[in-house]
Amino acid sequence: KSTQSSFADLACILAGMEPWTIKTQAQYLKEYGYPVADSRILLQWESLPELQEAKLRESHCNAVDWPQLGISLLSHEEKDGHTLYLVRCNLQLPNSSCLDWCVEHRLKNLREELYEKVLKSFGQNYVELFKDSPFALRGGLPGTTARLDGWLSKLADCTNHGSCEPALVCCMLRFLAAPDAPRPTAGAASAAAGRLTSAFDSAKAKVKEQLEQTRQQATEAASAAAMTFAKQNPEAAKTAMGYAGAHPEAGRSALSFMAKDPKMAVQALKLGVKGAAGAF
């Protein structure tokens, strides 16, 4: 563990905060809706936007369950002999909430606390990803604002496509001073629970209705089969009715058998009234 990291942990402890560990980083990202895997060893994504979009296409759903980050440069101004760049950020959360805020940074801070960490995180892939969006040159030369705007926009795109590692996204949100994600209110939680209960009750009623329809169809099919057999074999039908009257339990069993499998019941009757009664 680096000396800088150890000092950062010590500062957190002295401030009464939990050190910035894999666990705390994961919790921080989850508050904004990022799908982070539960692990104390490695901070990694549980799923990527491409996989989620494929699942959503299969389920014919339009919503994307991945936060959408936007970063742009609005302007710059001189303060105390330094140039401050006004960065505008917005973060669309999966629960439809949207955070919108601005933060000011010097070019020096943008370079050391963001650019260098992005460069280190992407490694050899950085050149290819950012070849059309280079970072600003040193010295605040003309064109710095435009270069910063393009670079920040590209960084946001990489984040939204899952190209950035979770630790880098965590670093970005902290550097950009992202406001706390809104927590669900008691009313919202109650409404969500009510919608869930209503959906469950609706599904339960639908299943019950389908069972009733199936039972009614089976009964109607059995009755139709019995009528057809009676018309085609009147003598056998009379004998069967007489047997059912003398043996009520066997009659009820026969009706139940016909309701479950009318075709088999008709076949049994054709083999002979006594044989069918024995089968019942």
Backbone bond lengths (Angstrom), bond angles and torsions (degrees), N, CA, C in turn:
res aa  C-N    CA-C-N  psi(-1)  N-CA   C-N-CA  omega(-1)  CA-C   N-CA-C  phi
1 K - - - 1.463 - - 1.525 109.34 -
2 S 1.344 116.57 133.30 1.455 119.83 -175.54 1.517 111.44 -70.64
3 T 1.356 114.67 157.91 1.469 120.41 178.15 1.524 110.68 -62.57
4 Q 1.358 115.58 -39.62 1.465 119.82 179.56 1.525 110.83 -61.89
5 S 1.340 116.40 -42.92 1.461 120.88 179.46 1.518 110.94 -64.48
6 S 1.346 116.70 -39.81 1.463 120.70 179.64 1.520 111.01 -63.91
7 F 1.339 116.77 -41.48 1.453 120.41 177.57 1.526 111.26 -64.37
8 A 1.335 115.81 -37.40 1.469 119.99 178.97 1.517 110.21 -64.07
9 D 1.353 116.52 -41.97 1.466 120.27 177.96 1.523 110.57 -63.50
10 L 1.334 116.64 -41.63 1.458 120.81 179.95 1.526 110.79 -63.22
11 A 1.328 116.44 -40.18 1.468 120.82 178.44 1.527 110.62 -62.43
12 C 1.324 116.56 -39.45 1.472 120.62 178.81 1.518 110.72 -64.04
13 I 1.330 116.17 -44.01 1.464 121.00 -178.54 1.523 110.43 -63.38
14 L 1.360 116.98 -44.25 1.463 120.95 179.56 1.529 111.48 -63.93
15 A 1.337 116.16 -29.33 1.464 120.28 179.89 1.514 111.86 -86.61
16 G 1.335 116.77 3.64 1.463 120.28 179.88 1.513 113.47 77.49
17 M 1.343 117.07 21.27 1.455 121.79 -178.99 1.524 109.94 -112.44
18 E 1.313 115.41 156.65 1.463 120.19 177.47 1.528 109.45 -74.42
19 P 1.343 118.97 136.62 1.465 120.76 179.76 1.529 112.06 -54.97
20 W 1.347 115.33 153.61 1.470 121.45 -176.05 1.520 109.31 -79.51
21 T 1.326 116.28 81.02 1.454 122.75 -177.14 1.524 110.05 -101.72
22 I 1.335 115.98 179.80 1.465 120.81 176.42 1.531 109.90 -58.20
23 K 1.328 115.59 -40.08 1.461 119.83 -179.60 1.519 111.55 -63.75
24 T 1.334 117.20 -47.12 1.464 119.97 -178.27 1.530 111.53 -69.22
25 Q 1.336 117.02 -34.45 1.466 119.78 176.22 1.529 110.61 -64.60
26 A 1.331 115.96 -42.75 1.464 120.17 179.21 1.529 110.60 -62.24
27 Q 1.327 116.49 -44.32 1.463 120.06 178.71 1.521 110.83 -62.27
28 Y 1.319 116.46 -40.57 1.464 121.90 -179.86 1.530 110.68 -60.89
29 L 1.327 117.47 -46.81 1.459 121.50 -179.43 1.522 112.18 -67.67
30 K 1.332 116.52 -37.18 1.463 120.22 -179.73 1.531 111.76 -64.81
31 E 1.335 116.51 -30.09 1.460 119.32 178.34 1.526 111.45 -61.57
32 Y 1.328 116.53 -27.14 1.470 120.49 179.05 1.536 111.78 -95.89
33 G 1.322 116.22 3.63 1.463 119.87 176.85 1.507 115.34 91.64
34 Y 1.329 118.51 9.22 1.464 120.33 177.85 1.534 109.70 -76.52
35 P 1.336 117.39 132.27 1.470 120.99 -178.31 1.524 112.79 -79.56
36 V 1.315 116.69 90.18 1.459 121.85 -178.77 1.528 109.86 -100.05
37 A 1.317 116.45 136.14 1.469 120.91 179.38 1.525 110.45 -70.75
38 D 1.326 115.36 145.43 1.462 120.57 178.80 1.531 109.39 -80.72
39 S 1.312 116.14 103.91 1.465 121.48 -179.91 1.516 108.96 -155.40
40 R 1.315 115.76 139.85 1.463 120.30 177.20 1.528 111.97 -96.89
41 I 1.326 115.31 -1.84 1.459 120.10 -177.05 1.524 111.69 -103.15
42 L 1.340 116.39 -42.60 1.457 120.20 -174.59 1.527 110.01 -136.48
43 L 1.333 115.88 131.16 1.453 121.58 177.70 1.524 108.13 -88.23
44 Q 1.322 117.48 112.90 1.455 120.40 -177.38 1.530 110.45 -148.82
45 W 1.340 114.92 161.98 1.461 120.27 -179.96 1.522 109.83 -74.29
46 E 1.315 115.33 142.85 1.464 120.39 175.70 1.521 110.12 -78.92
47 S 1.323 116.53 -34.78 1.463 121.92 175.97 1.516 107.92 -153.33
48 L 1.336 115.95 158.54 1.458 121.41 -178.04 1.524 110.28 -109.01
49 P 1.333 118.31 158.05 1.465 121.14 -177.95 1.519 113.56 -55.22
50 E 1.358 117.52 -38.40 1.461 119.82 -178.50 1.523 111.59 -61.68
51 L 1.354 116.26 -42.17 1.460 120.65 179.25 1.516 110.62 -67.49
52 Q 1.323 117.00 -39.78 1.454 120.75 179.79 1.518 110.71 -65.89
53 E 1.343 116.93 -41.44 1.452 120.40 179.87 1.527 110.71 -63.60
54 A 1.350 117.06 -37.58 1.470 120.49 178.43 1.519 110.21 -63.69
55 K 1.343 116.42 -42.98 1.465 119.98 178.74 1.524 110.82 -64.61
56 L 1.331 116.42 -38.59 1.458 120.75 -179.37 1.526 110.62 -67.32
57 R 1.337 116.73 -37.50 1.466 119.52 177.67 1.525 110.86 -64.19
58 E 1.341 115.88 -39.33 1.460 120.03 178.85 1.521 111.63 -65.06
59 S 1.336 116.39 -34.52 1.469 120.41 -179.25 1.523 111.87 -93.35
60 H 1.347 117.20 6.11 1.471 122.82 178.83 1.526 111.51 56.45
61 C 1.322 116.10 41.17 1.468 121.31 178.87 1.526 108.64 -110.80
62 N 1.334 116.97 142.51 1.457 120.98 -175.63 1.527 113.57 -96.28
63 A 1.322 118.13 -22.07 1.464 120.69 -175.73 1.527 110.48 -72.30
64 V 1.315 116.31 143.42 1.468 121.39 178.04 1.519 108.83 -108.49
65 D 1.344 115.61 120.55 1.458 120.11 -176.14 1.529 110.48 -87.41
66 W 1.325 117.48 57.65 1.463 122.98 178.59 1.525 106.68 -150.49
67 P 1.324 117.72 126.64 1.472 120.48 -178.98 1.531 111.47 -57.00
68 Q 1.323 116.46 141.82 1.459 121.78 -179.81 1.531 109.22 -112.07
69 L 1.331 115.31 116.16 1.458 121.51 -176.15 1.523 110.94 -100.86
70 G 1.331 115.72 136.92 1.453 121.05 175.85 1.527 109.17 -125.53
71 I 1.340 117.13 132.07 1.471 121.35 179.47 1.528 108.05 -134.49
72 S 1.298 116.59 130.68 1.466 120.57 177.47 1.524 109.35 -146.45
73 L 1.316 115.18 161.57 1.461 120.43 179.58 1.531 108.45 -105.47
74 L 1.322 116.18 120.42 1.466 120.19 -176.69 1.527 112.44 -85.32
75 S 1.329 116.67 -49.05 1.466 119.81 -174.91 1.524 109.61 -166.90
76 H 1.311 115.77 -176.72 1.466 120.38 174.02 1.527 108.60 -145.50
77 E 1.320 116.16 155.80 1.458 121.05 178.97 1.526 110.16 -150.16
78 E 1.298 115.26 158.96 1.460 121.24 -179.53 1.529 110.51 -92.82
79 K 1.334 116.13 129.03 1.467 121.61 177.68 1.528 109.19 -139.60
80 D 1.320 115.87 123.18 1.470 121.00 176.94 1.528 112.50 53.25
81 G 1.308 115.88 38.70 1.459 119.78 177.33 1.516 114.77 80.75
82 H 1.331 117.70 7.17 1.476 121.38 179.20 1.531 109.88 -124.71
83 T 1.325 115.50 151.28 1.465 120.65 176.16 1.519 109.01 -92.16
84 L 1.329 115.99 121.87 1.460 121.55 177.72 1.529 109.42 -106.42
85 Y 1.327 115.55 130.67 1.460 121.40 -179.30 1.529 108.78 -101.98
86 L 1.336 115.73 128.81 1.458 121.47 -178.55 1.524 109.38 -90.49
87 V 1.317 115.13 112.33 1.469 121.50 -177.73 1.524 109.44 -102.67
88 R 1.324 115.30 127.77 1.472 119.52 177.11 1.528 108.87 -103.19
89 C 1.322 115.08 134.89 1.467 120.91 -178.35 1.524 110.00 -129.24
90 N 1.295 115.68 148.41 1.466 120.99 170.38 1.518 108.74 -145.01
91 L 1.297 115.44 143.38 1.464 121.66 -177.39 1.519 109.01 -133.46
92 Q 1.337 115.60 111.56 1.460 121.63 178.03 1.526 108.20 -86.36
93 L 1.324 116.69 116.23 1.458 121.06 -176.69 1.529 110.71 -87.11
94 P 1.328 117.87 157.25 1.467 121.50 179.91 1.526 113.66 -60.00
95 N 1.354 117.57 -25.23 1.472 119.90 -179.22 1.526 112.34 -86.99
96 S 1.360 115.99 16.29 1.468 123.39 177.54 1.523 113.99 79.25
97 S 1.333 118.44 -3.75 1.461 120.53 174.55 1.533 108.92 -74.67
98 C 1.332 116.11 152.88 1.457 120.09 179.71 1.519 110.07 -134.28
99 L 1.319 115.89 127.65 1.460 121.82 176.98 1.527 108.15 -99.04
100 D 1.314 116.77 134.38 1.459 121.67 -178.65 1.526 108.03 -136.57
101 W 1.333 117.31 122.02 1.458 119.50 -176.25 1.525 110.51 -154.66
102 C 1.322 115.71 167.68 1.457 122.29 177.68 1.526 109.63 -127.96
103 V 1.323 115.91 151.64 1.457 120.93 178.88 1.533 108.48 -146.50
104 E 1.324 116.95 146.46 1.459 121.66 179.49 1.530 110.65 -106.88
105 H 1.346 115.69 139.13 1.465 120.87 177.63 1.518 110.36 -146.03
106 R 1.305 115.20 148.27 1.452 120.64 171.45 1.524 109.23 -78.23
107 L 1.334 115.96 157.66 1.458 120.19 178.31 1.527 110.09 -60.40
108 K 1.310 116.75 -36.78 1.466 121.76 178.72 1.526 110.92 -58.78
109 N 1.335 116.10 -44.27 1.463 119.85 179.41 1.527 111.51 -68.21
110 L 1.317 116.56 -41.44 1.468 120.37 178.68 1.522 110.71 -60.38
111 R 1.328 115.58 -37.19 1.466 119.79 -179.00 1.532 111.71 -73.13
112 E 1.321 116.27 -49.87 1.464 120.48 -173.16 1.521 113.63 -78.04
113 E 1.312 117.12 -36.95 1.467 120.09 -172.93 1.528 114.24 -98.97
114 L 1.326 116.61 -10.09 1.463 118.68 179.03 1.531 111.11 -128.29
115 Y 1.310 117.41 -59.92 1.469 121.03 -176.76 1.531 112.45 -55.79
116 E 1.326 117.17 -49.17 1.466 119.91 -177.42 1.526 112.28 -64.52
117 K 1.327 117.13 -33.04 1.464 119.90 178.21 1.527 111.20 -73.85
118 V 1.337 116.27 -35.48 1.467 120.38 175.52 1.527 109.44 -64.99
119 L 1.321 116.42 -44.65 1.467 122.18 179.32 1.529 111.05 -59.08
120 K 1.316 116.40 -44.16 1.465 121.23 -179.67 1.527 111.25 -68.55
121 S 1.317 117.29 -38.87 1.469 121.15 -177.51 1.527 111.64 -67.74
122 F 1.333 117.65 -42.99 1.467 121.00 -177.58 1.522 112.35 -80.65
123 G 1.313 117.08 -25.53 1.460 119.66 179.13 1.519 112.16 60.19
124 Q 1.344 116.85 -130.42 1.463 121.95 -176.63 1.532 112.13 -67.08
125 N 1.314 118.24 -21.16 1.463 120.83 -179.13 1.527 112.62 -75.36
126 Y 1.335 116.25 -14.47 1.462 119.48 -174.76 1.533 111.82 -60.87
127 V 1.299 117.55 -46.01 1.465 121.98 -175.43 1.526 110.90 -57.57
128 E 1.312 116.73 -45.72 1.469 120.60 -178.34 1.525 111.38 -67.75
129 L 1.332 116.60 -42.05 1.463 120.41 -176.93 1.528 112.58 -69.00
130 F 1.330 116.62 -38.50 1.458 120.50 -173.69 1.542 112.83 -109.03
131 K 1.330 117.40 20.47 1.469 119.86 -176.94 1.528 112.11 -62.91
132 D 1.333 117.98 -29.34 1.460 120.99 179.77 1.528 112.38 -98.21
133 S 1.324 116.90 0.71 1.477 121.08 -178.68 1.530 109.26 -136.77
134 P 1.313 118.51 70.28 1.473 120.93 -178.04 1.518 112.34 -70.98
135 F 1.310 115.15 152.79 1.465 120.43 177.74 1.530 109.36 -74.22
136 A 1.331 115.48 163.08 1.462 120.80 -177.89 1.523 111.75 -65.36
137 L 1.317 115.43 146.84 1.465 121.07 176.58 1.526 110.16 -75.58
138 R 1.305 115.94 159.13 1.468 120.04 179.02 1.541 110.60 -69.89
139 G 1.330 115.10 151.05 1.450 119.62 174.90 1.509 115.47 96.25
140 G 1.318 118.75 -1.75 1.465 120.66 178.93 1.510 112.95 62.66
141 L 1.332 117.42 43.36 1.462 122.80 -179.23 1.525 111.30 -70.03
142 P 1.331 117.24 162.20 1.471 119.71 176.65 1.524 110.80 -53.95
143 G 1.312 116.39 137.36 1.464 121.09 -178.25 1.520 112.83 96.61
144 T 1.334 116.78 -2.42 1.469 120.52 -178.05 1.530 111.54 -61.69
145 T 1.331 116.54 -44.02 1.466 120.31 -178.68 1.522 111.53 -60.86
146 A 1.337 116.52 -44.81 1.468 120.58 -179.41 1.526 111.00 -65.27
147 R 1.330 117.09 -41.62 1.464 120.29 179.88 1.528 110.98 -65.68
148 L 1.321 116.55 -41.27 1.464 119.86 178.43 1.525 111.11 -63.87
149 D 1.324 116.04 -41.98 1.468 120.31 -179.70 1.530 110.71 -61.18
150 G 1.330 116.92 -46.02 1.465 120.78 179.42 1.514 112.05 -64.75
151 W 1.339 116.27 -40.25 1.468 120.49 -179.08 1.524 111.16 -66.89
152 L 1.328 117.54 -43.85 1.466 121.34 179.94 1.526 111.25 -65.18
153 S 1.334 115.91 -38.72 1.465 120.08 177.74 1.527 111.21 -63.56
154 K 1.334 116.47 -41.02 1.467 120.79 178.02 1.520 110.79 -65.72
155 L 1.317 116.65 -38.34 1.463 120.77 178.66 1.531 110.36 -63.41
156 A 1.323 116.48 -39.72 1.465 120.39 177.69 1.529 110.49 -64.17
157 D 1.342 117.37 -40.88 1.467 121.12 178.12 1.527 111.00 -61.67
158 C 1.326 116.51 -42.96 1.466 120.33 178.45 1.525 110.75 -61.33
159 T 1.315 115.62 -38.95 1.474 119.97 178.77 1.523 110.58 -64.96
160 N 1.326 116.25 -44.20 1.465 120.61 -176.99 1.517 113.29 -69.72
161 H 1.332 117.13 -21.24 1.462 121.06 178.33 1.524 112.34 -96.20
162 G 1.325 116.91 4.68 1.463 120.14 177.47 1.512 113.75 77.30
163 S 1.348 117.50 16.47 1.468 120.34 -179.25 1.524 111.90 -78.82
164 C 1.329 117.36 -22.86 1.467 121.01 -178.64 1.527 110.65 -87.05
165 E 1.309 116.25 140.89 1.453 120.92 175.83 1.533 109.74 -68.21
166 P 1.333 117.66 151.27 1.473 120.16 179.61 1.522 113.49 -54.19
167 A 1.342 117.16 -40.45 1.461 120.13 -179.36 1.526 111.03 -62.75
168 L 1.337 117.29 -35.75 1.457 120.90 179.25 1.532 110.79 -70.28
169 V 1.333 116.82 -41.40 1.470 120.52 177.62 1.525 109.67 -61.67
170 C 1.316 115.35 -40.75 1.465 121.47 177.69 1.534 110.06 -59.43
171 C 1.322 115.87 -46.65 1.462 121.98 179.58 1.521 110.70 -62.46
172 M 1.335 117.08 -42.50 1.461 121.80 -179.33 1.524 111.78 -61.20
173 L 1.340 115.94 -49.18 1.463 119.95 -177.28 1.525 111.48 -62.90
174 R 1.322 116.32 -36.99 1.469 119.64 178.51 1.531 110.85 -70.84
175 F 1.329 117.33 -42.00 1.460 120.74 179.52 1.528 110.48 -64.22
176 L 1.337 116.14 -37.29 1.464 120.72 -179.66 1.527 112.28 -82.45
177 A 1.336 116.11 1.36 1.473 121.73 177.48 1.518 112.04 56.90
178 A 1.342 115.73 49.91 1.466 119.80 179.15 1.525 110.59 -61.98
179 P 1.330 117.48 134.02 1.470 119.79 177.86 1.524 110.70 -68.31
180 D 1.315 115.88 162.16 1.462 120.01 179.50 1.527 110.48 -61.44
181 A 1.321 115.43 142.79 1.458 119.85 176.56 1.522 109.48 -69.82
182 P 1.327 118.60 140.29 1.465 120.53 -179.97 1.523 111.11 -64.52
183 R 1.295 115.87 136.06 1.464 120.54 178.29 1.528 109.36 -94.10
184 P 1.337 118.00 143.94 1.464 120.23 -179.71 1.528 110.87 -63.56
185 T 1.312 116.44 133.91 1.461 121.24 178.32 1.518 110.36 -78.43
186 A 1.341 115.38 167.17 1.469 120.01 179.41 1.522 110.04 -61.51
187 G 1.349 115.61 -37.59 1.465 119.23 179.75 1.511 111.72 -65.03
188 A 1.351 116.24 -41.27 1.460 120.42 -179.98 1.524 110.69 -66.68
189 A 1.339 115.39 -40.75 1.472 119.21 179.07 1.523 110.47 -64.47
190 S 1.342 116.05 -40.67 1.461 120.29 179.05 1.521 110.97 -64.81
191 A 1.342 115.88 -41.09 1.462 119.69 179.43 1.524 110.92 -64.91
192 A 1.350 115.79 -39.82 1.467 119.82 178.80 1.528 110.55 -64.52
193 A 1.339 116.18 -41.07 1.466 120.09 177.92 1.526 110.58 -64.25
194 G 1.346 115.34 -38.84 1.463 119.53 178.59 1.515 111.96 -64.05
195 R 1.354 116.26 -40.39 1.468 119.90 178.59 1.522 110.91 -66.08
196 L 1.334 116.54 -37.27 1.458 120.46 178.78 1.518 111.31 -65.74
197 T 1.340 115.83 -44.13 1.466 120.58 178.60 1.518 111.14 -62.60
198 S 1.342 115.98 -43.11 1.457 120.74 179.87 1.526 111.26 -62.45
199 A 1.340 115.91 -42.20 1.467 120.52 179.33 1.526 110.74 -64.52
200 F 1.349 116.50 -38.94 1.468 120.78 179.11 1.532 110.53 -65.54
201 D 1.341 116.05 -45.65 1.460 120.18 179.52 1.521 111.33 -62.41
202 S 1.326 116.01 -39.36 1.458 120.41 179.13 1.527 111.24 -64.19
203 A 1.342 115.90 -43.51 1.466 120.44 178.95 1.529 110.91 -65.03
204 K 1.340 115.79 -39.59 1.460 120.61 179.27 1.525 111.12 -62.72
205 A 1.341 116.24 -43.87 1.466 120.86 -179.84 1.529 110.39 -65.31
206 K 1.340 116.17 -37.83 1.459 119.89 -179.72 1.524 111.35 -65.50
207 V 1.332 116.41 -42.73 1.470 120.42 178.23 1.525 110.77 -62.88
208 K 1.336 116.06 -42.45 1.458 120.21 178.85 1.524 110.91 -61.81
209 E 1.337 115.26 -41.23 1.467 119.81 179.38 1.522 111.07 -63.80
210 Q 1.335 116.32 -40.53 1.466 120.64 179.43 1.524 111.17 -65.54
211 L 1.359 117.00 -38.03 1.467 120.47 177.48 1.516 111.28 -64.77
212 E 1.327 116.03 -41.25 1.466 120.54 178.88 1.524 110.60 -63.85
213 Q 1.334 116.40 -41.96 1.455 120.31 179.16 1.524 111.09 -63.58
214 T 1.344 115.57 -41.82 1.468 119.88 178.93 1.525 111.32 -63.26
215 R 1.356 115.47 -42.84 1.463 120.07 179.38 1.528 110.83 -63.77
216 Q 1.335 116.54 -41.50 1.460 120.38 -179.46 1.522 110.75 -66.66
217 Q 1.327 116.44 -40.79 1.459 120.00 178.89 1.523 111.30 -63.50
218 A 1.353 115.81 -39.47 1.471 119.72 179.10 1.525 110.77 -64.84
219 T 1.348 115.74 -41.50 1.465 120.16 179.00 1.516 110.94 -64.11
220 E 1.341 116.91 -44.12 1.465 121.05 179.48 1.526 110.77 -63.78
221 A 1.323 116.57 -38.53 1.460 120.20 179.17 1.526 110.57 -66.24
222 A 1.342 116.29 -40.75 1.467 120.34 178.68 1.527 110.66 -64.29
223 S 1.335 116.61 -43.03 1.460 120.48 179.11 1.520 111.17 -63.07
224 A 1.329 116.45 -43.33 1.462 120.55 179.88 1.524 110.38 -63.42
225 A 1.330 116.74 -40.75 1.468 120.70 179.64 1.523 110.80 -65.48
226 A 1.344 115.56 -40.80 1.470 119.64 179.27 1.521 110.96 -64.94
227 M 1.342 117.86 -41.55 1.470 121.55 179.43 1.522 110.53 -64.25
228 T 1.331 116.16 -42.99 1.470 119.83 179.13 1.526 111.00 -61.35
229 F 1.341 115.40 -43.64 1.464 119.22 179.80 1.534 111.13 -65.09
230 A 1.355 115.32 -39.52 1.470 119.40 -178.78 1.523 111.24 -64.95
231 K 1.344 116.88 -38.40 1.464 120.03 179.36 1.516 111.30 -68.42
232 Q 1.334 115.07 -36.58 1.469 119.17 -178.16 1.534 112.37 -81.10
233 N 1.343 116.39 -28.04 1.471 121.21 -177.37 1.535 109.42 -133.38
234 P 1.332 117.89 70.62 1.483 120.66 -175.47 1.526 113.90 -60.05
235 E 1.330 117.51 -41.37 1.469 120.29 -178.01 1.531 110.71 -65.05
236 A 1.328 115.61 -45.03 1.465 119.58 179.57 1.524 110.57 -64.01
237 A 1.326 116.94 -36.15 1.466 121.29 179.87 1.521 110.76 -65.20
238 K 1.350 116.09 -42.44 1.467 119.93 178.26 1.523 110.68 -61.45
239 T 1.324 115.08 -44.60 1.466 119.23 179.79 1.526 110.91 -60.78
240 A 1.381 115.49 -41.96 1.462 120.21 -179.47 1.523 111.09 -64.74
241 M 1.347 117.07 -40.42 1.459 120.79 179.54 1.516 110.85 -64.80
242 G 1.342 115.66 -38.86 1.452 119.52 178.53 1.513 111.64 -65.80
243 Y 1.319 115.67 -39.48 1.460 120.17 179.01 1.534 110.60 -65.95
244 A 1.338 115.31 -40.30 1.462 119.32 179.76 1.519 111.28 -65.54
245 G 1.352 116.32 -35.85 1.470 119.31 178.93 1.514 111.44 -67.29
246 A 1.326 116.11 -36.83 1.463 119.73 -179.01 1.514 112.16 -79.22
247 H 1.325 116.28 -23.13 1.468 120.42 -178.84 1.542 108.46 -130.26
248 P 1.347 116.75 81.18 1.475 120.39 -175.90 1.527 114.55 -56.93
249 E 1.357 117.05 -40.04 1.461 119.56 -179.08 1.525 110.60 -62.35
250 A 1.307 115.98 -44.55 1.467 120.80 178.51 1.517 110.29 -63.58
251 G 1.339 117.00 -35.16 1.472 120.49 178.48 1.512 111.68 -65.08
252 R 1.339 115.89 -43.78 1.462 118.87 178.97 1.525 111.21 -65.03
253 S 1.335 116.21 -37.79 1.463 120.20 177.48 1.521 110.66 -64.08
254 A 1.316 115.71 -38.24 1.460 120.36 179.23 1.518 111.17 -64.40
255 L 1.334 116.54 -43.87 1.462 120.31 179.20 1.535 111.04 -63.41
256 S 1.337 114.14 -40.43 1.467 118.25 178.30 1.520 110.96 -63.49
257 F 1.332 115.65 -41.69 1.462 120.77 179.33 1.525 111.10 -63.75
258 M 1.327 115.79 -39.83 1.461 120.14 179.69 1.523 111.32 -67.94
259 A 1.329 116.07 -36.00 1.463 119.24 179.63 1.523 111.16 -66.75
260 K 1.341 115.34 -36.99 1.461 119.04 -178.61 1.522 112.25 -75.79
261 D 1.341 116.37 -39.54 1.467 119.33 -176.79 1.525 109.47 -147.16
262 P 1.357 118.12 80.93 1.455 121.51 -176.24 1.524 114.00 -59.34
263 K 1.308 118.38 -38.97 1.468 120.60 -178.50 1.520 111.60 -64.04
264 M 1.345 115.85 -43.81 1.458 120.03 179.56 1.534 110.22 -65.54
265 A 1.344 116.07 -36.80 1.465 119.42 179.82 1.514 111.00 -63.90
266 V 1.343 116.63 -41.81 1.472 120.39 178.82 1.514 110.13 -63.71
267 Q 1.306 117.46 -42.10 1.463 120.97 178.00 1.519 110.76 -60.84
268 A 1.349 115.47 -40.43 1.462 119.38 179.27 1.523 110.92 -63.48
269 L 1.348 116.00 -42.13 1.469 119.88 178.85 1.523 111.19 -62.66
270 K 1.290 116.72 -37.48 1.462 120.87 179.78 1.520 112.16 -65.08
271 L 1.324 116.43 -28.06 1.465 119.78 179.84 1.523 111.82 -75.11
272 G 1.326 113.58 -15.26 1.475 116.22 178.94 1.498 110.86 135.64
273 V 1.284 116.82 138.99 1.462 122.58 -176.89 1.516 111.45 -59.54
274 K 1.315 116.93 -43.07 1.458 118.80 -178.98 1.527 111.21 -66.72
275 G 1.324 116.76 -41.55 1.452 120.02 179.48 1.512 111.81 -63.86
276 A 1.323 116.54 -38.92 1.470 121.01 179.68 1.511 109.95 -68.28
277 A 1.339 116.34 -40.51 1.475 119.19 179.03 1.514 110.03 -62.98
278 G 1.323 117.22 -37.72 1.451 120.17 178.11 1.516 111.57 -66.35
279 A 1.348 115.97 -35.02 1.460 119.40 178.95 1.503 111.48 -68.29
280 F 1.361 116.39 -33.11 1.446 120.39 178.68 1.505 109.88 -71.38
